Amino acid sequence: MSIAPRLLTEGKRFVRRLGLYEAIAFITGFVLMAYELVASRILAPTIGTSIYVWTSVIGIMIAALALGYAAGGWVADRRGVLQDIVWLLLAATVGVTITCVFYTPVLSTVTLLMHDPRLQGVAASALLFAPASFTMGMISPYLAKLRVNSLTTTGRSVAGLSALNSLGGIMGTFLTGFVFFNFIGSRETLGLLAVILLACSWAVQPRKYRREHIVASIAVCGILAIQMAAPAQAGTVADIDTPTSHYKIVDTRLDDRPLRVLIMGPGGYQSGVYTSGTKDLAFNYTQKLADVVAAAPHKDNILVLGGGAFTLPEYLGQHYPGSKINVVEIDAQLPAIAAQYFRYEPTPNIHVISQDARTYLHTTTATYDIVLVDVYNDAAVPFSVATHEYANDLYRTLKPDGVAAVNIIAAANEQCLPLLTALNDTYLSVFGAGRIYPLVDITNSVKQNIIAVYGSPPLSWADVLTGENPMPLPPGKTLTDNYAPTESLIQKCE
């Protein structure tokens, strides 16, 4: 039995056990919350994963729901027939299908016309997610109108519908985040949600308008089938969703050499490996981090925060077989992705810890000679690894003469200086000394990767490292867990 008939059969059984209107409330709550989670994943490759994206998605979808509630209540008071629920479910199905089909060109257009990620997020959410959210919002007051039989049971009837809608939302949230993204991608999840809504519409379909319903269902299923079979964009090797992130793997060229890169968003390449067979480090920031390790006085125990495609951990594992190398990477699936697409071959001295970097630093009792920090989510550093409290935990994990080397994307120009000085002063609020190594322009006037080295003064061992910016940075604002406006600082630096 194919997935659509199976969902329809199970849906009818569910309806009979639970009650027609309560079942619809449960299913629409399920789909809505799953849809919201998928929305954030769809926006990630082109707009990013900052708080701006979540603000846009949640704000626009709630606004669409509110308008849907108002419109649905108005129409239900004038009509209030069961067949309208069928049409609303079909309209929501079409809305989700449109999202599935058109999100790539819509996002490309939005990012081309707008440069502020806040405007990009709002515009993309309004175009892609508001129509289906509006339609699902209309269903709720319709259900209440049809469900209430007596004024004496109004409270219980409406409360039961609201409770089932919320329970469906909880189920949709957990299943999507914990299960769906483990096995299927964002596009496939959208297709599944459309099929669920379509099956629900058939579970409540009266005999009237059955022919029109069949035609609409065949059209939707055909469009979804074509979309799922569509080939990937040229150069794209894979689009992968995991419970923690979305990855695009692309074949491109760097300095006229073929390169395979890992992309987590619009900010650029996160990691990469040459496809010609060599394991040379491809990017200047990984090369500089390797130089720091080579120059450091001790390197028996090395901690790497952020795995990427695991090119740097593999390099360190091969060059320092006597060192113990721990890699903290929140995504437990990333090592397998790196092995499949980037030829990652872990050495016996590499140990991967699937945990959030901040959580690990806060709870570990291990100490290290070197900590390498490369925890960018796309081109944005998460605020939780940019604060004084985080720096304090980082300092605690270092041995007395240990060193922390941090990858920072910023500059010393007018737009980016507040970000750079805030990050630098936050580290210096805990560490005794620091040195700044811009990797493209030594004057640090353009936005670029910067390797910042922190430790106990005088850091004389770092004299062998080339490319230090001799100009001291002005004082900045120390970031804390209570106040760390990293998104606005990064936005000014764009």
N, C-alpha and C positions, 0 to 999 in steps of 0.2 A: 504493500500500500504506500502510495506517495505521501509526501508531507502534508499537502493541502487536505485530501480526504481524511487523513488520520486526525489532523487538527479539528476538522469539522465534526467527526464522530465523537472525539473526546470533549469537544465544546458542548455538544448537545447533552451528553451525559452530565457534564458539570452544571449546565443550566437547569436540568431536571432536579438535581440534588439541591441546588442552592436557591433557585428562584430566578425568574427571567431578568428582572430589573437589577437585582443584586449582582448577578453574574456579569451583566454588561458594565455595571459600575466597577467591578473588580478588574475586568479586562481593560477598560479604558484607563484606569489608574496604573495598571501594569505597563501598558504601552507608553503612556505619557512619561513616566519616570525613566524607562529604558531609552526612550527617544531623547530625553534631555542628556543622558550620559553619552549617547552616541553623538549628539550635537557637539559636545566639547571635543570629542576625538576627531570629528570631521574638520573642525576649525584649526586644530593643532598644526598640521603641516604648512598652512599658508598664513595664519594669523598668530599662532603661538598658543602657549598654555598658561599665560599669566592670569592674574586675578581679573584683568580686564575682560578676558574671554568668558570666564565664569559669570562675571557681572552682566555681560551682554546677554548670554544665553538665558540665565535665570530671569533677568528683568524683562526681556522681550517675551519669553514664554508665559510668565505670569500676567503680563499686560494682555497678551492674546487670550489667555484663559478668562480674564476678567471681562473682556469684551464679549467673549463667547457665552459666558454665564448670562450677561445682560441680554444679548440677542436671543439666546435659547429660551430664557424665561418669557420674553415678549412674544416669541412665536408660539411657544407651548400653550400660553393662555388663549391664543386665537385658534390653534389647531389641536394639538395634543393627541395625535394618532400614532399608532405603533409603526406604521410604514415610514413615518418620518425618521424614526430611529435607524431604520435600515439605510435610508438615504444619507443620514449623517455619518453612519459608520462607513459607508462607501466613499463619502467625501473625504473622511479622515484617511481612508486607505489611499485614495488618489493623492492627498497631500503628502503622505509619507513616501509614496512612490515617486512623486515629483522631486522630493528631496534627494532620493536615491539616484535619480537619473541626472539631475542638473547641478548637484553641489559643486562639482569640479569647475565647470565654466562660470558659475556664479561667483565662486571664490576668486577665480582668476581675474574676473572683471572688477570685483570690489577692491582687491588689492592693487589693481592697476590704476583705478580712479581715486583711491583714498590712500593716505600714508599714515594717518594716525590710527594705531591699533584699536583705540576705543571706538572710533567711527566705523572701522572695518568690522569689528565685532557686532556692533548694533545693526549695521546695514545687512550683514550676512545673516544674522539671526532673524531679522525681520523678513527677509526674502525667503529664507529656507525653512524656518521652523514655525513662524507665526501662523500660516494658514492652517496647518494640521492641528496646532494647539488650539486655535480659535474654534475649529469644528468640534474637537473633543470637549472643549468647554461648553458648547451648546448642548451636548448630550446630557449633562448633569441635571439642569433644571427640567428637561424633558422627562427624565426618569422620575424625578420627584413628582411632577404633575401626574404622570401615569400611575405611580405607585400609591399615592395617597388616596384612600377610599373613604376615610372618615376624619373629621376634625379631631376626634378623640385619640386617633393613632398617628396624627401628623408628625409629632416629635419622634416617635419610634421609627416611623417609616423613613424620614429624612436622615435620622441618625444612622440607621442601618445601611442606607446607601452610601453615606459619607464614610462610615467605618470600612465597608467593603472596598470603596475606592482607595482609601488610604492603605489598606492591607495589600491591594493589588500593586500600589506604588512601591511598597516595601519589597514585595516579591520581585517586581521588575528591576528594582535597584540592585538587589543582591544577586539575582540570576545574571543580569547583564555584566555587572562588575566582576563577579567571582566565577562565572561559568562561560557565558557567551564569548567574551573577549579572549578566553583561553583557547577557543576552538574555531571561531569564525571572525572575520573582519568587520569593520564598521558598515561597509556596503551590504554584506550578507546579513548583518543584524537588522538593518533597515528593511531589507526584503522580508525577513522573518516577521518583523512587526507588522508590515503591510499584510502578510498572509494571515496573521492572527486576527487583525481587524476584519479582513474579508471573511474569514471563517465565522467570526462572531455575527457578522451581518446575515449570513445564511442560517445561523442558529435561531434567529428571530424572524426570518422571512415568512410572512403570510403568503397565501397563494397569489394574491394580486401583484402584478408587475413582475412576475417571476421571469418572463422572457427578457425584459430589460436588465434584470439583475444578472442573468446568465451572460448576456453580451458584455456588460460592464466587467464582470469577473474575468471573462476570457481575455478581455483587453488588458486588464491590469496584470494578470499572470503572464501574458505574452511579453509585455513591456519589461517586467522584472526578469524574465528568462533571458531576453536579449541583453539586458544590462549586466546580468551576472556573467554572461558569456563574452562580454566585450573584452578585447585584449588590453593589456597594460600599456601605458604611455611609452613611447620610444625611449630607450635608455633605462627604463625602470625595471629592475630585476625582481623586486618584491615590495608589496605593501603589507606590513605586518602589524596587527593589533595584539597587545598583551594587556593584562589587567592594570599595568602601570603606565603604559605609554603607547604611542603610535610611531612606527619606524617606516621610513622609505629607504630602500636600498637602490642606488643608482650607479650605473657605469658612466664615467666621464673621463676627463683628461686633466692632468696637472703638470705644468711645465712640459707639455707635449708627451707625457707618459700616461698610459692607460691606468686609471684609478677607479676603484670601487669604494663608494662612500656611504656612510650611515647618516641619514638626515632625520632629525626629530622635529623640525619646524622651519620657518622661513629665515632664521638667522644664519644659516650656513651649514657646513659640514661638521658633524660631531666627531667623526673618526673616519679612517680610511686605510686601504691597503692597495699597493700596486698589484695589478693583475698579471704582470709579467713574470711573477714567481718570486721576486725578491721580497724579503721581509724588512727592508729599510723603513725607518719611520718617515712617513710622508709629509707631516706637517711640522712647521717650525716650533709650535708650542710643545709638541711631544719631544722634539729634538732637544729643546732647551731644558725640559724637565729631566731628560736623560743626562744632560750635561751637569745639572745640579747634583744628581745622584753620584755621578763619577767624581765630582769635586768634594763631596761631603766627607768629613773625617771618618764617619762610621756608617756602615750600611748593612749590618747584620740583620736588622729587622726593618722592613719597609712596609708602609701602609699606603695603599692607593685608594682614594675616595672617588668613585666613578669609574665604571669599566669601559664604556664606549664599545668599540669593536675589539677591545682587549689587545690592541697592538702594543701599547706601552707595557702592560704587565708581562706579555710574552717576551718582549725585548729584554726587560729586566731579568726575567726568569732565566733566559739563555745566557746573558752576560754576567750574571752574579749567581751561579748555581749554589754557592754556599750561603746565600741570603734567604731568609724566610720572607715571602711576599704575600701579604694579605690584601685582597681586593674587596672593598665594600661596594656592592652594587644592588640597588633596591629591586631591580627586575631579575627575578630568578631565571627567566627564559633567555636573557641576553647572552650568557655564555654559549648556549646551544645555537643561537642565531649567529654569533660570531664564528663558531666552528663551521657552520654550514655555508655561510656566505663570504667569510673573510679569512678562511684557512687558519683559524685560531687553533693552535696546538699547545695546550697547557703543559708546562713543565712540572716536575714533581714538587718543586718548592713554592708553587702558586696555590693559594687557598682562597676560594671565593666565598664571601659572606653575604648572603641575600638579606640585606637589611638597609633601612634608611641610614644615611651617613650620620645625621645628627643623633639619631637614637643610638647608633653604635658608639659614637664618641662619648655619649653621656653615660653609657652603662658598662663599657669595657674596662677591665683592669689591666689589659696588656699595655706595654709601653714600646715605643718605636724610636729608631734612630732618625728616620726620615718619614714624613707624611707628605704625599703628593695630592693636592686638592684640585680636582677637575670635575666639578659637580654641576656644570651648567646644564640647564634644561632648555635646549635650543640655545638662544643667545642671552638668556636671562638667568642670573643666579638666584636660586630660591632664597627667600628672606631668612629661612631657618638656618642657613649656613652662611649668614652674613652679619651676625650679631656678636656683641661682646660676650654673651653667655656661651655661644657656640665656640668663639675663639678661646674662651677659658677652658672648655672641655678639650679642645684641640691641644692646647698647651699642656694640659694634664696628661695626655697620652704620650708626650714626648719625653725622652730621657733628658737628663740635665743639659747635655750638649747637643740635643737633637735639633732638627731643622724642619721647617714647614715650607714647601714651595707651592705657590697658589697661581693657578691660571685665572687671569682677570681680563675681561674685554672692556676697554675704556680708553681714555686719552686725557691729556692735560690741557686740552683746549677749553674754551669758555663753556661749551655745552656739556662736555663730559667730565670736567674737573670735579663738580660736586659728587659724582658717583665714585670717581677714583679716590678722592680724598676721604670720603666716608668709609669705603672699604679698607683703605690703608690705615686710617686712624683707628678703626675698629680692631684690626690685628695688633697695631702698636699699643693699644690700650692694655694688652696682655703681654705681648712679647717685648723684649728690650730693644731690639734693633730690626731694621728691615732694609732691603735693597730692591730697586726697581729695574727690570730689564725689558724695555720695549723691543718687540721683535721685528718691526718693519721700519719705523722711523725713530731714531734714537732721541730726537728732540721731543718725542711723545706728543706731537701736535695733531696726529690723526688717530681715529679710532682703530684699535688693533689689539691683538693678543699681547698681554704683558705678563711676564712671569715675575711674581713678587716673592722674595725669599725672606723668611722671618726666623729669628732665633735669638740666642743670647749674644750680647755684644762681646767682641767687636765684629763678629762674622768675617774674620780675616781670611778664613779658608776660601771664601768666595772671591778673593782677589783674582783668581785664575779665570773666572767667568768673564767673558767679553760682553760688551754691549750695554753696560750699566748707564742709566741716565744720571749724570752727576748733579742735576738740579734738584734740590730738596723740594718736596711737595708742601704746599701751605696746609695749615690745620684744616681738618674737616669735622663733620658731625659724626660722633660715635653712634653706631646703630645698636639697638637693643631689642630684646624679644618683645618689649612693650611698644616700641616705635621703630619701624624699619621700612620706610617708604621706598623700597627698592624698585618697584614698578615705575613710580614717577621719575626717579632718578635715571633709570634706564631709558624711559621714554624721552627725556630731555637730551639724552646722549645719542639718539637715533640720527 
